[in-house]
């Protein structure tokens, strides 16, 4: 894990000092809210529906136990005892008082955390594969380059007032778990003839004009990466639209100019800036990479794990659903669901955060990750420790065996918190999870990703959900549009709209009809929803939604 240098610590301390003075001026009335707004956004502070909200950066989703415990302390000391983990691998506090925010930032600085560039028209928190450094399918750990990009982009003098926000994601695996094709820039580590480099994807994004990113460069060397990224952002900064904020993202620029024109502009800019960059600072990058060296994995018998797996069906179900393959023999990646049936997706109480910190410290080589799917990962757990880990999780409501299932729902805060939302997301997610738990169907259904957004901005990634739900306002009434067939992986695709939306009372029965149609039409139990949808198309689902009630629902 990267540790702050003296420069990092001094930079964050000075920013916090400045912001404390700005808050004092706002409270005294010396600054109006309009004058204060750009200052607070530079420090991750939003004004939401009911209160301020502080968004804290968790760079590339990586935490240790000390950081997690401090997040728990902040939740209890200055909020309402919980935090909300987001699809950007951040954590949000929804109820801070303005006068307390400088103290919250000071507490974050004590454990080398901050809220810089988690908002505003700048390069946001760099995200990465939540299995980074642990996945069996990984070419290389993407976190060192994500940290390099974070250092390059933080307070970059040219990129603090971009046309709109700008998001970068990095993966080190051919199996995309970082949604790189739905980012302004997505980077994939690739190997060409034994040389490691990067495939650069540009122009992805969701929101009111969803688009899948396009390949800008098949291979960029390590030495060329930062000047190439600088060139991409600089070209967009020059030609990106500022006349309409809804058309200001780079995806619109790529769409209007075409990928070939953008490539020519980037290459011309790259030829100008590359000499001033020189090669990569090898010593600096080696220091960064050393901070992400794998832990000292241990060798031990897995007999206790095998015994518990055979004897305990609850433990077995949790293992089958919540574990992923690890690159080290005898280890597993543990995915901890923050989606207990009926809970708010992504919320964790201070007590739960402390439990997660303890588990990381005692069983997980002191590492935690936050996934874009709003869950928590213990990336390195020896299988012999899994029975103990599962037992502790059960005691604290964290052992729900539903990763990747229908109740593992991504949901934005919606109209319960967000000033932009036009419909509720959280209650719909809770009702779906509760309903399919009552039906005892989710394990039979298998892999099915539902994503819910409470407005057109698509913070819940509904466009790339197998089932996507978009909440809108229709003449003062909540209306929920449904899309099918979205995919956030390396085969990224946007979902297709089924037709007219559904009221809040109708949306849960509508989801049932979709699921029953899938169960009726799949070839066999092992055929997942997305594969069935691609095989049979939209027509059977539309018929079930709008023309008839299928046989399952009639039972």
N, C-alpha and C positions, 0 to 999 in steps of 0.2 A: 504494500500500500504506500502511495506517495505521501511523504511527509514535507511540511512546509519548510522552505528555506528562510533565511533571515529576511530576504526581500519579500517573500510571500507574507510573512507575519507582519512586517512593517506596512505593507500595502493595505492589508485588511484592517489593521489598527487605525491607519489614517482615514480610510473610508468610513469606518465606524465613528471616528471622532467628528468628521465632517457632518455625518448624518445626524448625530446627536444634536449638534447645533441647529441643523435644519428643522428637526422635530421641535426643539424649543421655540424656534421662531414661528413655526406653524401654530403651536399651542398658544403662544402669546398674541397671535393675530398679526404679527409682522409679515407673514406670508399668507396669501389667500390659498384656497384649495387648488385653484388653477395654477398658481405659481409653484405650489408644493408638489403637484402631481408628477412632473418629470423627474424631480429629485427622489421621490419615494419609489418610482418605478425603477430607477437605477439601482435600488437596493432591495428589490423583490417585494415591495409592499403594495398591495392592491387595496382598493376600496370596494368591497363586495356588497351584496344585497343588504346585509344586516350589520356588518362590522368590517374592520380592516382584516386582510388576510396576508400572512407572511409566507412566502414561498422560499424554501431553503434548498440550496443546491446539494445534490448528492452526486458528484461527478462520476460518470460512467457507472452509477448505481452501487459503488463500493463503500462499505462501512466496516468499522471494527466495533468491538464491544464498548469501548470508551465513548465513541461517537453516538452509538445507539442509546446508551445510558443518559447521555447529555440531552438527546432529543426527548427522552422520557421526562427528564427533570424540567425541561422547558415547557412541555405539555402540562405538567402539574403546576408549575410555578406561575405561568403567565397565560395559560389557556384553560380549556375545560377538561383536561386530563386525557386527551387523545390527539393523535395527528392523522393526517390523511395522505397516504402514499399515492403518487400520481403516475400517469402513463409516460411522464418525462423522467422517471426515476428520481423525482423530488419528493419532499414532504411539505405539506401545507398545514399551517395553523390558522384556523378559521375565526378565532375570537380574541385576538390580542387587542389590548388597549394601546392607543398611539403612544402614550407616555412610556409604555413598557418596552416598545420595540427596540430602542437602543440597548437596553439591558439584555434583551434576547440575543441581539447580534454580538454583544460582548461575550455572552455565554457560549455562543457558537464558536467564536474565535478561540476560546480556551481549548477547544478540541479540533482546531484547524478546519472549521467549516464557516460558510458565509452564505449570503443571499444575493451576491453580485451577479448581474446578467441573467437572473431568472425571470426577467420581465423587460419590457421596452423593445425598441427597434434596433436590436443588436444581435450578436451571435449568442444564442442561449446555451444552457448546460449541455455539454456533449454527452450523448448517451452511447451505450454499448450493449452487446450481448450479455445477458445476466448470468450466463454460464462461463464467462470469460475466465481463462486460466484453469478451467476444470473439465471442459467438455471433451469427450472422446473424439469428436469429429473436427476438432479445431486445428487449423493450420498454424496459427500463432495467436497469442493473447493480444486482443485489440486494445487493452487499456493503456499500455505505454504510449501508443500513438494518440489515443484519446486525450491523455494528459498533455502531450506535446501540443495538440491543437488547442487545449484549454489555455495553456500558457501563452500561445501565440495570439489567441483571440481576446483574452481578457484585457479590457481597457485599450484595445487597438485603436489608435487615434483616428484612423480612416473609417472605422466600422461601428462607431457608437451612435450614429444617426442614420441608419439604413432606411430604405423605403418601408420596410416592415421587419418583423422578427425573422430570424434565420436559424434553422435547426440542422445539426449535423449528427449523424449516427454512424457507428463503426461496428463491423463484425469481423471476426477472424475465422469464420466457418462458412463452408458452402451452403449450409442449412441456416437460413436467415432467421434469427430470433430477435433482431434489433429493428425490424421494419424499415430497412434502409431505403426501400423504394417509395416510401411515403414521406421522405425527408427532403429538405431543400438540397442537401448534399448527403448522399449515402456512400460510404466507403466499405469495400470488401477486400480483405487481405487475400491476395492470390499469389501463386507460385508459378514463375515462368522460367523454365530451364534452370531451376535451382536458385533463382534470384527472387527474393520476396519483394512484392510491390503491391499496388492498390488499383482496383477497378473503381472508377469514379462515376457515380450515378447522380444526375442533377434533375431538378424540376419536379420532384414528387411533392405531394401534399394533399391534405384532405380539405375540410372546410366546405364552403359553398361551391367551390369549383374543384372537385377532387380529381387528381391526376396521378398516374403511376410514373415514377421517374424514368428518365432515359439515360442510356450509357453515353457519357461524354468522352471518356477515355478508358480503353480496355486495360491499359497498364501504365502506371506512373511509378517511377522508382522512389525509393525512400528519400533520396537527396532532393528530388523534385517536388515532393508532396506539398510542403508548405508554400513555396512560391506558386504552385499550381492552384491551390485553394485560394491564396491571396488574389490570384488573377480572376478566378471565378467570381468571388464576392465583389471585387473591384469593378468588373464589367457590369454586373447586375446593379451595383450602386450607381453607376453612370447612366445606364439606360432603363433601369426599372421604373415603372410608373409611380408617380407621386400625386397624380391628379385624382386618384380613386383608391382608397385603402383596400377595397375589395379586389382590386386588380394589380396590387403592388407586389405580390409574392413572386419569387423567381419562376415558379411554375407558369405563371401567366406570361412572363417575359420569354421563356423558352417556347411556349405555345405560339406567341405572336410572331417571334422572329424565326422559329425553327431551330432544331438542334444543330444543324450544320452551320448556320450563321453564328450561333452562340459559340460553337467550337472554334470557328475561325477567329472570332473576337478574343476568346480566351487565349488561344495560341499566340496571337499577336501581342497581347498584354504580357503573357508569360515570357516571351522573348525579350521584353523590355525589363521585367523585374527580376528574372532569374539571375543575372550577373550580380545584382546587389545582395542577393541572399547568400551566394556562395553555396558550398555544400552544407549538409546538415551538421550541426554542432555535435560531433560524435561523442565527445566526453559528456555533454549534457544528456544526450539520449541514452547513453550507457548508464548514467546515474538513474535516470527515470526507469529504464528496464530493470535495473537491479532492485528497485523498490517493489517490483511486481514478480520477483523470483518466486517459484512455487515453494510452499512450506515443506518441511522435512516429513514426508509421508512415512508412516510406520507400517511395519509388517506385523500382522497378527492373525490369529485364526478367526474364521467367520462361522465357526460351528454354532455359537450362541444365536447368531442371526438366522441361520438355517433352521435351527430348532424352533425359534419363535415364529418364523415364517410358516412352518408346517403346522404348528399347534394352535396359533391364534388367528382366526379368520379376520378379525378387525385390523390387526397389525398387517396381515397379508394384503388386505384391500388397500390400506394406506400405502404400503410399499409399491404395489402394482400401479397405483395412480400417481403418487407424489414423488417418486424417485426417478432420476435420470442417470444415464451412464456416465461414469467418470473415467478420466484418462489413466488414473493410477489403479493398479490391481488392488482389490479389496475395499475400494472406496465407492461412495455414491454421492450424487448431488441431491440434496433434500430441498424440495419445494414446499414451503409452508403457506398454506392457504389463508388469506385474510378474507375469505368468502364463506364463513359459516352460514348455513341456511338461515335466511332472514336478517343477516347482518348487513351493515353498510360496506359495500366493496371498497377495499383499500384502507379502511380505518383500523388503527391499532391503539389500544389504550396504553397508558404509561406502564402499567404492570406488565402487559404483554411485551412491550418493548424491552423491559428489563429481563424478562424470561428469555427472549431472543438473544439478548446480549450475553446472558449466562451460558446459553447453549453454545454460542459461538466461541466463547472463551474456553469452555471445558471440553467441548466435543468437536469444534469446527475450526481449529487452527486460527481462531480469532478473526474470522472473516464472515461477512454478511453481504448479501447483494439485494438490491431492490429491482424487481422486474418491471418492465413496461406494462405487464398485465396486473400490476398492483398487488403482487405477492412478495414474500420475502424468501430468500434463498440462503441455505447453508451450503456453500459450494464444495466443502471438503469434510465429509463425515465418514469415518471408517464403519464398515458394515457391522462390526462387533458392537458398536455403540448405538446402533439404530433402535433396538428395543428400549433402551433407556431414554433416548431422545423422544421417541414416540410416547412413552409414558408421561414425560414431563409436558409435552404438548397437549396431551389429552386433559391434563389437570387444569389447563389454562385456556381451553376453548380454541386451540390452534391445530387440532389434529383432523380437521375435516378432509376426507379423502375424495377430493373433487377437482384436482388440477386437470384442466383441459376439458372438463365435463360441462354440462349445461348450466350448472349453478356457479361456475367459475367465470363470472360475468365482469367485463370491464364496464364501468359506468362513471360518467363525470358527476360532479356534485349537483348539477341541474339547478332547478329553481329553489331548492332548499337553501342554497348558499349564493349562487352566482347571479350577478346583476344582468348578465347577458342572456341567461337561459329563458326559454319560452315555455318549458314544460319540465315536469319532474322526471328525474332519472332514477334516483335511489329507491323510491317506493316500487317502481316497476321491476327493478332488479331483485328487490327483496321478495316481491310476490312471485316472480318466475321461479326463483330458487326454492321458495317454500312449496309452491305447487308441485314441482317435479320431485321434491323430496317426499311429499305426501303420496304421489303416484308410484314411488319407488322404481322409477324408470331410468334415472340418469346413467347408471352403469350399463344398462341395456342399450341406451342410445349411443354411448361412447363419445368419441371426440367430436365436440360441437361447441363452437365459440360464438357466444352472443356478446355484442358490443352495443352500448346504449349511449346516445348523446342527447342532451337536453336542449340543444339548439343547433343551428346550421354550422356553427364553428367546429363541430365534430371532435371535441376533446375526448370523447369516448370511442373514437376510431370506428364508428358504426359502418363506414363505407367498406371496411375490410373485414367485417365480421361475417362468419358463415351465415348467421342471421344478424342483420343490423337493424337497430331501432332508432329512429330520429323523432324526438318530441318537438312539436311545433304548436304555435297558437293559431287556432282557426276561429276567428270572431269571438275571442275570449274563452274558447274551450280547448283543452289540451287534446291534440290529435297526434297519433303515432304512426309514421310511415315505416314500412318494412322493406328491407332489401335482402336478397338472398345471393349466395355464391361469392361473397367477398373472401379475400385471402391475403394475409399479411406476410406470408413467407417469401422464399425465393421465387415462387410462382405467383407473385402478387397480382391481385385482380380486384376490381371494384365490384361491389354487389349490384345486382339488378333490382330496380324497384318493382314490387309486386303489383301495385295499383293504388287505389284510394287508401287513406290511412284509417286508423281505428281509434275510437275513444279510449279513455283510460280504463273503462269497464270492459271494453271489448278486446284489448290487446293480449291479455293472458290467454283467453280461449283461442285467439288467432294463432298464438305461438304453439298451443297444443295441436291445432289442426295441421300446422306445418310439420311438427314432429311426427304425428301419426301418419301423415302422408309419406314421410321418409321411411318410417318403419314398415309400411306396407309395400314400398317399392324397392327397398334395397335388395341386392342380389343375395346377400348372406349377412350374418351378424357382424362379420369383420369389415364390411364395406362402410366407410365413414360417410357422414352426411354430405360433405363437400363432393366426394366422388360420385355419390348417387345423384346429387343435383346436376353435376356436369354431364352425367350420362342421360338422364331423363328430361332435363330442361325445366323451364319454368311452368309449363302448362299444367301439370298435375297439381302443383302447389297453388296456382291461381284458382283452379277449379275448387280445391278444398277451402280456400279462403273466401271465395266470393259466390260460388255456385251451389255448393253442397257441403254437408257435414259428413266426413268420411266414416268408415266403419268403426275405426278405433274410438273416435270421439262419441259415437252413438252408443257405445257399450256402457 
